[in-house]
Amino acid sequence: MPVAWSSSVLPFGAACLGIALFAAMDATLKAVAIAIGAYSTTLWRAAIGTAIGGLLFLGRRQRIWPGRPALRLHLLRGAVTALMAVLFFWGIARIPLAEAIAISFVAPLIALFLAAAVLGERIRAPAIAGSLLGTMGVGAILLARAHGGFGPEALPGAVAVLASAVLYAVNIVLMRKQALIADPLEVAFFQNLTSLAWLALAAPALAVRPGEAELPALAAGAGLAFLSLFLLSWAYRRAEAQALIAVEYTAFAWAALFGWLVYGERLTWPVLAGTALIVVGCVVASRRQREPVEPRMEAAI
């Protein structure tokens, strides 16, 4: 019983906490993205995250440099997440955080089928049902919000968030592959390092130096992102991607809470009802069958 409990509940709980920390990071850095731009926000967050990870990763007495398969995954995921983050921060600078998170929920459905194609996971009925329930919850929220209409500045932001969501679906699958061949601290460190390396290519032309007012938020955001990466990597190392994908839907509940606390966004009954559907979907999707199918790791990137 303890083994079964830890093999299912602990990864699910760690993933939920990781998503909550990412939502807190989004709320922390939204104002920074408005002040210095999406690219510079992502660049400096990655730089601070690399410093944090370097102190932890390089200080341990183990093999430091990853093998070729792990390094290839680090570089690939770093490129994907760098572009994904720039698009997302650009989007949330133009639309409310809760709406951005809701739009991004197309990613888990895409990732569900990518996990089958790339990781060889068999898509189980609870995972599909949970994702559909989560999508219904997001749909209810968007329908309620749509009555007020989107302003002209919000349309490009929504498109940017949607593009970021597609990249995030790829990121989820890469995270599962990465977590199976590298420990969580290595994943978190190299995620920041490789993202920084890709972003730095455009730094001479695009980088904006943050002011003293932005530095505390950047440091807090980088710390939250690093801890979230660690927790998510730990969770995806111990559970199939499809078992954790629906956890992504909990981000809306956190975004609604942080949007209300930080930006004064009002919570309505449709938002609460949609969030309830999201939570139910997560519970349904996390159900495990007796003999879970192990992913085939021979699939190449």
Number of C-alpha atoms within 10 A of each C-alpha: 6 6 7 9 10 13 14 18 15 16 24 25 17 19 26 24 19 27 24 22 23 23 29 22 21 23 24 21 26 24 18 25 25 15 17 16 20 23 23 23 29 29 26 23 25 28 22 22 28 24 15 18 24 19 11 13 20 14 10 10 7 8 9 11 10 14 11 9 13 20 17 14 22 27 17 17 25 23 19 19 22 23 19 24 22 22 24 28 29 25 28 27 22 21 19 19 24 26 19 26 27 23 20 26 27 20 24 28 20 19 25 26 19 20 25 17 13 20 22 17 20 17 15 17 13 20 26 19 16 28 29 18 24 32 23 17 26 27 16 19 23 18 12 15 15 10 8 8 10 12 10 9 12 18 14 15 22 24 16 22 29 24 19 25 26 19 22 26 24 21 22 26 27 23 22 24 26 25 22 17 16 21 14 21 20 23 28 27 25 24 27 29 23 22 27 24 18 18 24 18 10 12 15 8 8 14 19 16 12 16 11 8 10 17 16 12 19 25 19 18 28 27 19 22 25 28 20 25 25 22 24 27 28 24 27 27 21 17 22 22 27 31 25 25 28 34 28 23 31 23 26 30 22 21 25 27 20 20 21 15 12 11 14 11 16 11 12 12 10 17 21 16 14 23 25 17 21 29 20 16 27 28 17 21 26 22 16 13 10 6 6 12 13 12 18 13 12 9 11 9 10
